[in-house]
């Protein structure tokens, strides 16, 4: 069965991608010479100085440094990707999450 991607518009006219009836976020986790993950996901979990947190679709804009942790990404195929992070910068903006590793 092929995955179906749709776009949903909220009251503020922001567009959120939807796959299989669930809203998604675009995620890219990479270092200078390697891409660890790039694609759509339902959620992302990590840890910063204040503790563990989750990023879900329609999350507010967010910028933080991650402490050493395991980044957990629940992708649209139902799999959970685990990526060890030692030093990383995370930016969340408009349903897009970018994690710069080894900074």
Secondary structure as a PSIPRED ss2 file (coil, helix, strand):
# PSIPRED VFORMAT (PSIPRED V4.0)

   1 X C   1.000  0.000  0.000
   2 X C   1.000  0.000  0.000
   3 X C   1.000  0.000  0.000
   4 X C   1.000  0.000  0.000
   5 X E   0.000  0.000  1.000
   6 X E   0.000  0.000  1.000
   7 X E   0.000  0.000  1.000
   8 X E   0.000  0.000  1.000
   9 X E   0.000  0.000  1.000
  10 X C   1.000  0.000  0.000
  11 X C   1.000  0.000  0.000
  12 X C   1.000  0.000  0.000
  13 X C   1.000  0.000  0.000
  14 X C   1.000  0.000  0.000
  15 X E   0.000  0.000  1.000
  16 X E   0.000  0.000  1.000
  17 X E   0.000  0.000  1.000
  18 X E   0.000  0.000  1.000
  19 X E   0.000  0.000  1.000
  20 X C   1.000  0.000  0.000
  21 X C   1.000  0.000  0.000
  22 X E   0.000  0.000  1.000
  23 X E   0.000  0.000  1.000
  24 X C   1.000  0.000  0.000
  25 X E   0.000  0.000  1.000
  26 X E   0.000  0.000  1.000
  27 X E   0.000  0.000  1.000
  28 X E   0.000  0.000  1.000
  29 X E   0.000  0.000  1.000
  30 X E   0.000  0.000  1.000
  31 X E   0.000  0.000  1.000
  32 X C   1.000  0.000  0.000
  33 X C   1.000  0.000  0.000
  34 X E   0.000  0.000  1.000
  35 X E   0.000  0.000  1.000
  36 X E   0.000  0.000  1.000
  37 X E   0.000  0.000  1.000
  38 X E   0.000  0.000  1.000
  39 X E   0.000  0.000  1.000
  40 X E   0.000  0.000  1.000
  41 X E   0.000  0.000  1.000
  42 X E   0.000  0.000  1.000
  43 X E   0.000  0.000  1.000
  44 X E   0.000  0.000  1.000
  45 X E   0.000  0.000  1.000
  46 X E   0.000  0.000  1.000
  47 X E   0.000  0.000  1.000
  48 X E   0.000  0.000  1.000
  49 X C   1.000  0.000  0.000
  50 X C   1.000  0.000  0.000
  51 X E   0.000  0.000  1.000
  52 X E   0.000  0.000  1.000
  53 X E   0.000  0.000  1.000
  54 X E   0.000  0.000  1.000
  55 X E   0.000  0.000  1.000
  56 X E   0.000  0.000  1.000
  57 X C   1.000  0.000  0.000
  58 X C   1.000  0.000  0.000
  59 X C   1.000  0.000  0.000
  60 X C   1.000  0.000  0.000
  61 X C   1.000  0.000  0.000
  62 X E   0.000  0.000  1.000
  63 X E   0.000  0.000  1.000
  64 X E   0.000  0.000  1.000
  65 X E   0.000  0.000  1.000
  66 X E   0.000  0.000  1.000
  67 X C   1.000  0.000  0.000
  68 X C   1.000  0.000  0.000
  69 X E   0.000  0.000  1.000
  70 X E   0.000  0.000  1.000
  71 X E   0.000  0.000  1.000
  72 X E   0.000  0.000  1.000
  73 X E   0.000  0.000  1.000
  74 X E   0.000  0.000  1.000
  75 X E   0.000  0.000  1.000
  76 X C   1.000  0.000  0.000
  77 X C   1.000  0.000  0.000
  78 X C   1.000  0.000  0.000
  79 X C   1.000  0.000  0.000
  80 X E   0.000  0.000  1.000
  81 X E   0.000  0.000  1.000
  82 X E   0.000  0.000  1.000
  83 X E   0.000  0.000  1.000
  84 X E   0.000  0.000  1.000
  85 X E   0.000  0.000  1.000
  86 X C   1.000  0.000  0.000
  87 X C   1.000  0.000  0.000
  88 X E   0.000  0.000  1.000
  89 X E   0.000  0.000  1.000
  90 X E   0.000  0.000  1.000
  91 X E   0.000  0.000  1.000
  92 X E   0.000  0.000  1.000
  93 X E   0.000  0.000  1.000
  94 X C   1.000  0.000  0.000
  95 X C   1.000  0.000  0.000
  96 X E   0.000  0.000  1.000
  97 X E   0.000  0.000  1.000
  98 X E   0.000  0.000  1.000
  99 X E   0.000  0.000  1.000
 100 X E   0.000  0.000  1.000
 101 X E   0.000  0.000  1.000
 102 X C   1.000  0.000  0.000
 103 X C   1.000  0.000  0.000
